[in-house]
Amino acid sequence: MKFLTCKLAGFFSDASSSLSLLITLAQLHYFQKQYLLQKHQYALLMATVLYGYTPLTLANGKLQDNPLLDLSIEELMKVEVTTVSRHAQKLTQVSSAVFVITQDDIRRSGATNIPDALRMAPGVQVERVSSSRWAVSIRGFNGVYANKLQVLMDGRSVYSPIFSGVIWEQQDTLMEDIERIEVIRGPAAVLWGSNAVNGVINIITKKAADTQGALLTAGGGTFEQGFVGARFGGKINEDTPFRIYAKGFARNNTQSLSRESTNDQWQSARSGFRVDHNRGMDQFTLQGDIFYLADGNTLSSSGLSLEPNLDSRIRGHQEGGNIRFRWDRTFSEHSSIMFQTYYDRNSTQILPIGKTDAESFDADFQHRFRLFDRHQLAWGGNYRLYHNKVHDTSYVTLAPRAQTNHVGGVFVRDDITLLPERLQFTIGSRFEHNDFTGWEIQPNARLLWTPNTENSIWASVSGAVRTPSRGENDLTLNAGELKDIPGLQGLPFPVIGILQGSSHFNSEKLIAYELGYRRQLSSQASIDLTGFINDYSQLRDLSFGTFTLTTGLPRQLLAPGIMNNNASALTYGFESSIDWKPINNWRLQGSYSFLNMHVNSNELLKGTDPTTGGAEKINPRHLLSLRSNYDISERLQFNLWLRYTSNIAFYHIPGFVTMDAKLIFKPTKNTELFLVGQNLFSQHHQEMVADTFPTIPTMIPRGMYAGALWRF
């Protein structure tokens, strides 16, 4: 203590050193609070600063230019996630398959949208369908509206009840404002409710306090024709930081297999705000966004009976907005309450397919507290209202046109410490009621063993359900002429498929078994392994109804396909990821995923429903990702991202290898110049075919773009 006192006296010997020390100590205090440093880590940083090795500097509210911080946060301490248990947990204390995509990962990847960034996570299948549409899923059953995946934006569900899926082109924000993306592979229904069957993706944006100052980015290229983004962060007062942002972009069209334009150019504009307020134990957040986008495509005449003289090229637009309010009160490290509510409204119009108007309201509450020292209890409730209206066309009708649905439920979860810092048992369940199937119970049990600080082993058994959508209950769809159904060829008149929903459609069910292992191999390397077996029942299937021969000319044989729950599936696989830093300025990250699926469904119609009956042929069995992030110097970074996706047999799409590259140059501290190459190994490649309305298959092009980013 005498030594530190003398050292402090030396610092205070002149005013500039005194100010530098005070700023430094304040930064260290902020750093401890922000990242929950252990006492010995905090003491080490404090002692290092006081001894005078390296003064800390503050720029835009961030710690910079400190050799102690050359290592990433993940290497200084254990990564923390919040989606698994709805409160901060170290990754080594999580009994789930979790992967975190950080802001630095996004920045270095060159990804300009959220779906492309998700390719970094093992077990996540991301295939681009057109300029503006993706098919995204976890552990199989992929499609444009993959229906077994819960997606959240800051804890706000963006799951659409009309077609049971996510409209990915509507999910966007300023990419620089994303703090991290937490990806849970496997069921998480206890905390996040129905439809969190195969996993949960939570896109978490930065707090307003972390986005102070101004940011401007702009650029353009071949496929990414042009983009601009701006953000400003300030303070209403010391306890109330805020930010506002706006962004817009234009993306080029893709090409068909015959190298013709598919007419799917995409333009988008979006803006939003966030205000945070801290008052003692309370934290308040008010956040909102509005957007408008225009996109299009070209219908396939072989998959949809077009009206005479109707142009197959379609254009449409989507618009909407949302607002979210959240209140957190923290009593202690082990006790807190949370209340969140939001309202979302959007409209989609794609002619001649149709138009939908949808709005939703959600209220969510959670209380967490310690009981008897060994129990960490969490309980809460959720209510969600969906109202939507579908405007009928000659291709799609829903009866009734407008409908309001309600979902409500409660959950309880108990983390039980069996052996302190060694063995933890988690048990919980959600009890939920929906308008389609009534009450659903979704239980979960997990066991976590951490024999030491370097190793953790976990296992789980979980139940989850996927509730029906309006489409599966109320839909009538003109599916066009059926040409590939055995036994229907050679008829003197065309066979027209009519897809019909059923009011008797039930929830799809899953029982999942998982086993995981994490190991910190050294201070420079770690590995994460997960194996799983998923047993699905009551999956969506199709069966033929009564065939009807029309009396008018031209005569047609109408073949109704009725939705039912007669399918089942057994899937298994494993996922692995490794993080290795061979030298201080070079980081390698790799992942490999294997998936095998066995689906039992109507053999006659297996070729018509890729999302269930044909699911074993639509999901790639092998996914590989290798990333190399190399800092050539303090001003120059070179990043490579190699990916392999195996073939998709359902659409006869061969496997492909592609690579992205990003070169970043920092001429000054507040300026970044970057050059990005995407899909560099081939001029075009195919990833997926639309499984909803039949559009012509597209080829994803190679692209180059350049841009700049300034911070003020």
Beta strands, then each sheet from edge to edge (+ up, - down):
strand 1: 57-59
strand 2: 62-64
strand 3: 80-81
strand 4: 89-90
strand 5: 97-102
strand 6: 124-128
strand 7: 134-138
strand 8: 149-153
strand 9: 156-157
strand 10: 178-185
strand 11: 199-205
strand 12: 213-221
strand 13: 224-237
strand 14: 240-251
strand 15: 255-256
strand 16: 266-279
strand 17: 282-298
strand 18: 313-332
strand 19: 335-350
strand 20: 354-371
strand 21: 375-391
strand 22: 396-398
strand 23: 402-419
strand 24: 423-434
strand 25: 438-452
strand 26: 455-466
strand 27: 475-481
strand 28: 495-500
strand 29: 508-522
strand 30: 525-544
strand 31: 548-549
strand 32: 557-583
strand 33: 586-600
strand 34: 622-631
strand 35: 636-645
strand 36: 656-668
strand 37: 671-678
strand 38: 684-685
strand 39: 698-701
strand 40: 703-711
sheet 1: 1+ 2-
sheet 2: 3+ 4-
sheet 3: 5+ 10- 11+ 8+ 9-
sheet 4: 6+ 7-
sheet 5: 22+ 27- 28+ 32+ 30- 29+ 26- 25+ 24- 23+ 21- 20+ 19- 18+ 17- 16+ 14- 13+ 12- 40+ 37- 36+ 35- 34+ 33-
sheet 6: 15+ 39- 38+
sheet 7: 22+ 27- 28+ 32+ 31-
end
